[in-house]
């Protein structure tokens, strides 16, 4: 039997891979979680319902949720340059949602940021998509991620951000999904957990852009390294109980079980 070669999802090198916490360990992602596969939930529940995990098989992740997809060098580079800016902003959003819980019927939350290296924040999110999508599908982001000052973000991608108001939400990362609809075909991926989620759209292989993906933050990739402009985002609320993020409404914002899925 031939040996399986592991390759880093960012630099492409064949080498031992390290564990990437998603979300970062510093945001409390350091405890045992249950890992469910969406296909197993769908088969058991006969529905896209991530809350219906009774008797669905799972594996335990003892260090928190995440993936083994990056080499130690890339992982360390991201940790040294990007994670702190990301966690600072996300903590602020989480505090807003916990202390100013959205009222019934609320459709979103207004987030203002200052003193955030915005390009570093954006790059951390992109590194999560590289880690959670199949090897080879995002190698075009290598230069953008491994040169902290680079603005060479591939133009075929659009990045959307949304708020996840339910503190008990599962963890969702989908990899690339291709949806065939009456409006056309779109290829996208999601990474989401309380208090925030992101959707990446590949416009190169999509014939249309669905509405309701979130607040488009793609322009953050154009900022200079170290630039900390004041920014204002209107983030729609989404919930994660249907395996893929859907718009939260008054009738579907109930608490979910405290299990996470990838």
Residue pairs with C-beta under 8 A, 6 or more apart in sequence:
5 14
6 14
6 15
6 16
6 17
7 13
7 14
7 15
7 135
8 15
8 17
8 69
8 70
8 71
8 74
9 69
9 70
9 130
9 131
9 133
9 135
9 138
9 139
10 70
10 71
10 74
10 127
10 130
10 131
10 138
10 139
10 141
10 142
10 145
10 146
11 71
11 73
11 74
11 142
11 146
12 136
12 139
12 142
13 71
15 71
15 72
16 71
16 72
17 68
17 69
17 70
17 71
18 68
18 70
18 71
18 72
18 75
19 63
19 66
19 67
19 68
20 66
20 67
20 68
20 69
20 70
20 75
20 127
20 128
20 131
21 29
21 30
21 63
21 64
21 65
21 66
22 29
22 65
22 66
22 67
22 128
22 131
22 132
22 171
22 173
22 191
23 29
23 65
23 90
23 171
23 193
24 83
24 86
24 87
25 63
25 64
26 83
26 87
27 87
27 90
27 91
27 94
29 64
29 65
29 66
30 63
30 64
31 64
32 60
32 61
32 62
33 60
33 61
33 64
33 65
33 171
33 259
33 260
34 53
34 58
34 59
34 60
34 61
34 259
34 260
34 261
35 58
35 59
35 60
35 61
35 65
35 260
35 261
35 262
36 50
36 53
36 56
36 57
36 58
36 259
36 261
36 262
37 261
37 262
38 50
38 174
38 243
38 261
40 56
40 57
40 58
41 49
41 50
41 52
41 53
41 56
41 243
41 261
42 48
42 243
44 52
44 55
44 56
45 52
45 56
48 242
48 243
48 244
49 241
49 242
49 243
50 170
50 172
50 240
50 241
50 242
50 243
50 256
50 261
51 170
51 241
51 256
51 257
53 257
53 259
58 259
65 171
65 193
65 260
65 262
67 131
67 132
67 173
67 262
69 130
69 131
69 132
69 135
70 78
70 127
70 130
70 131
74 127
74 145
74 146
77 146
78 123
78 124
78 127
78 145
81 120
81 123
81 148
82 120
82 121
82 123
82 124
82 127
82 148
83 124
84 120
85 116
85 117
85 118
85 120
85 121
85 124
86 120
86 121
86 124
86 125
88 116
89 113
89 116
89 121
90 195
90 196
92 111
92 113
93 109
93 111
93 163
93 195
93 196
93 235
94 194
94 195
96 109
96 111
96 195
97 109
97 163
97 165
97 167
97 194
97 195
98 167
101 165
102 109
102 165
102 237
102 253
104 250
104 253
105 250
106 237
107 236
107 237
107 247
107 248
108 163
108 234
108 235
108 236
108 237
109 163
109 165
109 234
109 235
109 237
110 232
110 233
110 234
110 235
111 163
111 232
111 233
111 234
111 235
112 230
112 231
112 232
112 233
113 230
113 231
113 232
113 233
114 228
114 230
115 228
116 228
116 231
117 225
117 226
117 227
117 228
118 220
118 223
118 227
118 228
118 229
118 231
119 148
119 151
119 220
119 221
119 223
119 224
119 225
119 226
119 227
120 148
120 225
121 220
122 159
122 217
122 220
122 221
122 223
123 144
123 145
123 148
125 159
125 161
125 191
125 198
126 141
126 144
126 145
126 153
126 159
127 145
128 173
128 191
128 198
129 138
129 189
129 191
129 198
129 200
130 138
130 141
130 145
132 173
132 174
132 175
132 189
132 191
132 262
133 175
133 176
133 189
134 175
134 176
137 176
140 154
141 153
141 154
143 150
143 152
144 150
144 151
144 152
144 153
144 154
144 221
148 225
149 224
149 225
151 221
151 222
151 223
151 224
153 218
153 221
153 222
156 202
156 203
156 204
157 200
157 201
157 202
157 203
157 218
158 200
158 201
158 203
158 209
158 216
158 218
159 198
159 199
159 200
159 201
159 216
159 217
159 218
159 220
159 221
160 198
160 199
160 200
160 201
160 213
160 214
160 215
160 216
160 217
161 196
161 197
161 198
161 214
161 215
161 217
161 233
161 235
162 192
162 196
162 197
162 198
162 199
162 213
162 214
162 215
162 235
162 236
162 237
162 238
162 245
163 195
163 196
163 197
163 235
163 236
163 237
163 238
164 192
164 193
164 194
164 195
164 196
164 197
164 237
164 238
164 239
164 240
164 245
165 194
165 195
165 237
165 239
165 248
165 253
166 194
166 239
166 240
166 248
166 253
166 255
166 256
167 194
167 195
168 194
168 255
168 256
168 257
168 258
169 192
169 193
169 194
169 239
169 240
169 241
169 256
170 193
170 240
170 241
170 256
170 257
170 259
170 260
170 261
171 192
171 193
171 260
171 261
171 262
172 190
172 191
172 192
172 193
172 197
172 240
172 243
172 244
172 245
172 261
172 262
173 189
173 190
173 191
173 192
173 262
174 189
174 190
174 191
174 243
174 244
175 189
176 187
176 188
176 189
176 202
177 187
177 188
177 189
177 190
177 244
178 185
178 186
178 187
178 205
179 185
179 186
179 187
179 188
179 210
181 210
183 208
183 210
184 206
184 207
184 208
185 205
185 206
185 207
185 208
186 201
186 206
186 207
186 208
186 209
186 210
187 201
187 202
187 205
187 206
188 199
188 200
188 201
188 202
188 206
188 210
188 213
189 199
189 200
190 197
190 198
190 199
190 200
190 244
190 245
191 197
191 198
192 198
192 238
192 240
192 245
193 240
193 260
196 235
197 214
197 238
197 240
197 245
198 214
199 213
199 214
199 245
201 209
201 213
203 209
212 236
212 247
214 235
214 236
214 238
215 233
215 234
215 235
215 236
217 233
223 229
236 247
236 248
237 247
237 248
237 253
238 245
238 246
238 247
238 248
239 245
239 246
239 248
239 252
239 253
239 256
240 256
241 252
241 256
243 261
246 252
